Amino acid sequence: MKKVHKSLLFSIILLGFMAISQISFAQFPPPPPSGDKGGSSNGVPGGGAPIGSGIVLLISLAAGYGGKKVFDARKELSE
């Protein structure tokens, strides 16, 4: 009886997760762009924002944080 109860509970939980995954999509896709298809209004999604400078900024912040950690660790070892 306990085995049947466990398998039934497992089945109900599994079905619940499968049902929730089907109804929990974040949002519908955006509508297609309006205007003529050959004109200049057909732009790149996202506006062509540059990401190169953001990556450089993140890497430099990570290097600075790592350098501070190393400096603090060496300072603590020398004391």
Secondary structure, DSSP 4 states (H G I P E B T S, - for coil): -HHHHHHHHHHHHHHHHHHHHHH----PPPPPPPS-SSSTT-PPTTTT---HHHHHHHHHHHHHHHHHHHHHHHHHHH-
